[in-house]
């Protein structure tokens, strides 16, 4: 099994270009199924999750060409050949559920095996399904020997007012895509406000949809009978941005990040400053400079956007291990997102946690150990810990990391990280 070998690396220094956003491109690719015309998405990151979405769209009859050299993906689903996605693919990635909305909108039918992905909590899809029902679909749960399925069917989709009990990113995206083609006006209240939602709304509007209010908690969608193909450049990945910002801070280095949107990582910038890290920003770059800094402890509470992102929680935990004093992290978005704690503790971290609250005492000199990437962002946090630890850190289950970071090792090495892949 492939693993990463990470050695203490000293201050990381240099310039990196941020890739297109994984979490933005997956719904855009799914949205391409809403039309029989061709869609082109530029800056698509070459990632395992993107490959899974390519395979999913291919499996229902779409033609997908991903030019990895130019990061451009061309998608054209002239005819839908299958109403559902193969169960093995859906199990590989939770974002597979995003194909349900477009399939339902385009053909009146959608079936999917209950999705997999990172094991960070129960992660139900009840809000997606309740929304489909509000828009006129019937939802049926099915089972065979291997999988649980969910099927949605509708003779006619009709606009409706939907209130989300929680501002779920995936549910907001799925429901926006269905409502685009439902008859009449829909509103999504308590909608997610993430930049990925705004990117999807922009993409849908270029396809001819009428979506207003994306980026606020109320989205208004006027249904249209048909959508057309379009070309779009995906937004930069704010979690990749945040991860490299944390890497610079943890190693007391200086990294300039190009193609980075400071507004999308505002809480991360402000928390870094609170810890004593200098962060400079401009229209499309961010410079993090922690050379010679003594970092201070701080408290973090993860929240839906514009709050502190849950996808940056584990990387910040590693950072706070290098800061002086007692820090607390409260995770409010997912109920089981502290799996990295046990791994960091193997490296000498001594983090205590109960329920959704973790206490971190710093600074701690971490020691290299054999650890496992239990999920995507936890894996990134362990790489960051390995950079600051004494000795050698061996990380397995790295396929999780490769699901979400484009050319991760290459980029890390470009700023001086001592990391290599083995096996
Ligand atoms: C997306 C991101 C993921 C990020 C998360 C929160 C993608 C591909 N993934 O995931 O990286 O960590 O947003 O920022 O964009 N929930 C329900 N019922 C539902 C849907 C969600 O209870 O029907 C709960 C989840 O269990 C979780 C919380 O809502 O506790 C947030 O989930 P959600 O915002 O839906 O996350 P995803 O869209 O899966």
Boltz pocket constraint, residues with backbone or C-beta under 6 A from the ligand:
constraints:
  - pocket:
      binder: B
      contacts: [[A, 22], [A, 23], [A, 24], [A, 26], [A, 94], [A, 95], [A, 121], [A, 122], [A, 123], [A, 124], [A, 125], [A, 126], [A, 127], [A, 128], [A, 129], [A, 166], [A, 167], [A, 168], [A, 169], [A, 170], [A, 171], [A, 196], [A, 310], [A, 311], [A, 332], [A, 333], [A, 334], [A, 335]]
      max_distance: 6.0
